Amino acid sequence: MAIGPKMQLSDRIGRRMKLHDIHVLLAVVQAGSMNRAARLLNTTQSAISRSIADLESTMGVPLLDRSPQGVEPTQYGQALLKRSIAAFDELKQSVQDIAFLSDPGVGELRVGSSPAQAEGLTFAVLDRVSRQYPRIVVQVVLGGMLQLCEELRGRRIDLGVARISGPASPEDIDQEVLFDDPLVVVAGAANPWIGRRNIKLVELVNEPWTWTSQGNLVDSIIIEIFRANGLKPPRSTIHVSSTTMRLKLAATGRFLAVVAASALQFHENRASIKVLRLDLPTTHQQTGIITLKNRTLSPLSQIFIECARQMAKPLAKKKS
């Protein structure tokens, strides 16, 4: 019946499928040709061809479409690769777990972060973790929420720190909210607007501003706030994506700047920066940790997340 062939296929896979051959298939697809894959793996093209042929024979289906332009996975190849990437990732994680358990001072951590949090919470957590484990290697990938989700799916990062746009998350992504993170208007301690009460948005339109890069999320949010109040957005004197630079410009006392409230918690000279008494009610967003569902977290990832929870507690308390 139907069970027999399935059992025979399972038996063939268990006896004949080799991890090396799957690794070769991954390399060929990523390289786009067998010749380039052979160079990457420091082997011969004939050895690559044998591995692919053995794998196709075991599976009983063609895994690659070959053309003068190179190779691409067939629908069967795509199905095998989807599961294989996860399998190799788990094996790699197992090796790293064993290495970390035998020597907690070593290991590799790949962290994704939004640019704003890279200069705030992410920096603070990595600073603390790297002091505790000085021999670990950390790779930081910057990007927005959508990009970080894709990095997680491709298993190119272990976790991400980002502004979470809403309660609904992609089905394959877990998100843990750490704190509410509204945008605030800041200025240097000597700026005449500091100490003023009941500031109205219209009063600030003609002030010198340093603004985030044009077209990003924060830029669009702030522009919409001015327009919702019937105001033309102010003209920015300096556009810069770096939160640290905007804070330094504000600290001179000459500029107003918009930053996430959490950035002040980790700013190296918080005494030089003050928040204006101006509420921006529609800018409240949540910052948190994102991970890939059903993916085993490494010990280092768990250490990072626990450290992030501890460092976020003062920010979470401010909300209440």
N, C-alpha and C positions, 0 to 999 in steps of 0.2 A: 504494500500500500504506500501511501504518501510518506509514512514514517521512515521506510527503508532507505530511500535515496537521501533523505536529510541526514540520517545517521551515517550513511556512507560518506557523504560530503564532510560531515563533522570529523569523521575518522581520518579522512584524507588530509584535512586541514591540520589536525592535531599531529599527524605523522610527518607531513611534508612541508607545511608552510614555515618559512624561515623569517625571523625578524630582519635578518640582513637583506632579504629580497624586498621586504616592505620598505626598509630604509632606502634602498636603491630606487624604488618607485617614487618615493617622496622627493628624492634628489633630482630625478629626471623631470618630474613635473615642475618643480621649483626652478630648475635650470632652463627648461624649455627644449632641451635636446639631450640625446644620449652622450654625444661627444663632450658637451660642457659638463654634464654630470660626471663623466669619467675623470675629467680634469679635477673637479671639485673633490671627488672621492679618492683621487690618486690611484686610479686603476685603469684598465683598458676598456675600450668601447665594446669589445667582444664579451668581456666579463659582465658588463652592464646588460647587454642583450640577453645573455644566458639567464641572468637573474629575473629579468622581465618575462622571458619565455617560460621559465619554471613556475613563476607566480601565476601566469595566465593558464598554464596547464593544470595547476592545482585548483584554481577557481573555476576553470571550464568556460571562461568568457574572456573576450578581449578587454584589456585594461587601458590601452593607449591607442589613439588615432595618430597615424604617422603621415606626414606630408613634407614636401620640400622646405616648408617654412619652419618645421620643427615637430614637436609632439604635444598632444593635449590629452587629458584623461577622458575616456568614454564615460557614459553614465555609470557603468559598473566600476570604473576606476575611481570616479568621484565618490561613490558610495563607500568603497574600501578606504579611500584616503580620509574621509570624514571620521570614520571610527579609528583609523590607524593613528591619526594625529593625537587623538585623546589617549590612546593606548601608550604611545611613545612618551607623551607628556607625563602620564602616571608613572611609567618606569623611570623617567628622569627624576621625577619628584621623589621616588623611593630611594634612588641612589643618593640624592641630596639629603634626604632625611637621615639615612644611615651615616653619612659623613658628618652631619650636624650633631647627631646623637653621640658619635664617637669623639667628636671634638667640637663643642658648641661655639668655639671662637671663629669657625670658618663657615662659609656658605655664600650663596648668591641670592639676591632679592631684586625683583624687577617691579618697580612701582610706577603706575600711571598717575598723573596729577593734572588738574586744571592749572593754568598759569598763575592764577591768583593764590591758590592754596599752595603751590610750589614755593612761594615766597612767605607763606604763613605756616599753617599746620604741618604740611608735608615736610618743610625744612626743619621745623622744631622736632618732629618725631624722628626723622633721620639723624639729626644731630645727637639726640639722646641714645638712640639704638646703636649708632656707630661708635659712640663713646663706650658703651657697654660691651660691644663686640667689634673691636677695632680692626679685625682682619677680614670682615665680611666685604663682599663686593656688591655694590648697589648700582643698578641702572635706573634712571628716571626718564620716563617718556611723557612729554607734555601734550595736552590735547583737551578738547571739550568732551562733554558727556558721550556724544555719539561716537567719536573717535576712540575713546577709552573702552567703550563696549566692544568695538570691533577688535581692539588689541587684546581684550580678554578672550573673545571667541577664538582668535588665532593663537591663543596661549603664548603671546609675546610679552605679556605682563602678568604678574601674579594677583595684583589688586589695584584698585584705583581710588583716588581721593578727589571728589568733585562736588560741585554744586548740583544737587538733585532737583530737577525741574518740577517734579510733582509726585503724587503718591503712586501713580501707575508706572511700573518699570517693565522693561522687556521680559518676556517669559523666561528667558534663560539667564537672567541677571538677578542676583541678590543685592539688595541695598540696605544698609544700616545707617539710619540718620544719627548724626552725632550732636548737632546743634542747629538752631535757627541762625541765619547769617544775613541780616538786612544790609542794604547799602546805606552809607552815611556820608554827609558832607563834612569835610575836615579842613582845617586851616592851621597855620602856625600859631603858637601861643601868643605872639605879639600882634596878630591880625585884629583889626578893630571890630570885626564881627564876633569875636570870641567874647562871651559874657552877655551878649545881647539876648533878650528873651522875645518870644513870639515872632520869630523871623518869618517873613513871608517869601515865597519863592520868587515873586515878582521883583523883590528888592535885590536879588542876586543876579539878575539877567545880565547886567552890564559890568559885572565884576570880572577880573582876570581869572580864567579857569585853566587847569591842566586836565586833560580828558583822556580817557582810554582810547585805544585804536578805533578808527571809524569802522562801523559795520558789525562789531561784535555784540554779544548779548547785552553787556552792561551799557554800551553806547545806545542801543535801541531802547532799553528800559528807561534810561534817564531822559532821552529825547521825548518818549511817549508821555512821561510825567509832566514835562513842561507844556506839551501840546494839550494834554488833558485839562490843564489849568488855563487854557487860552493864551499861552505864551509861546513866543518864538524861542527855540533853544538858544542858549548863549553861545557866542563864538569862542571856541577854545583857542588859547594862545599856544599851547603845546600839547600835541597828541603823542601819547606813549603807552604801550601795553604794559610796561613794567609797573607793578604796584609800588615797589620800593622807590622807584624814581619819582612817581607822583607824590608819594609821601614826603620825599626829600624836597621836592619843589614847594609843596604846601608848607613845610617847616620853615622856609625862608620868610614866611609871612606875606608874600606877594600874591599867592595863588590860592584859589579854592580847588578842592579835589574831591572826587567821589571814589570811595573804596569800600570793600566789604568790611563790616565791623570787626570781624575776626583778625583782619590784618593788623589792627592796632595792638592786639594782644601780644603779637610776636615782633613788633617793630623794635629795633635796637635802641631807639631814643624816644620812648612814648611821651616823655614829659614835654617834648617840643611840638607835639601835635594835639589838637583839641577838636572835639566834635561840636559842630554847630547845633544849636537847639532848633532843629528843623526836621520834622518827621517826614519820611518818605514811605508811606504805608504800603504801597504796592510793590515794594522791592524786596520783601521778605522771602528768602529762599533757604532751603536747607542744605547743609553740607554733610557729607557722609562717606562711607566706605562702600565701594561696589566690588563684587566678586562674581565669578562664574558659578552658576548652580551646578551641584553634583561634582565639583572639582575639589579634590582633597587639598587643603591648604598646608603648605610647608610649615615647619616649626618657626622659621623666620617670619613668615607672613603672619602667623598667629601672634608673635611677639610684637610686630609692627602694629597690628590692629589693637592689641591690648594697650599698648603705649598711647595710641591715638585716642582711645576711649578715656584714658586717665587725663591726658592733656586737654581734652575737649570738655571735661567736667565744669571748669570755671565758666566757659562760654555757655554751656547748657543751663547753668544756674542763673545766668544773667537774664535769660528769657523769663524765668519764673520770678 
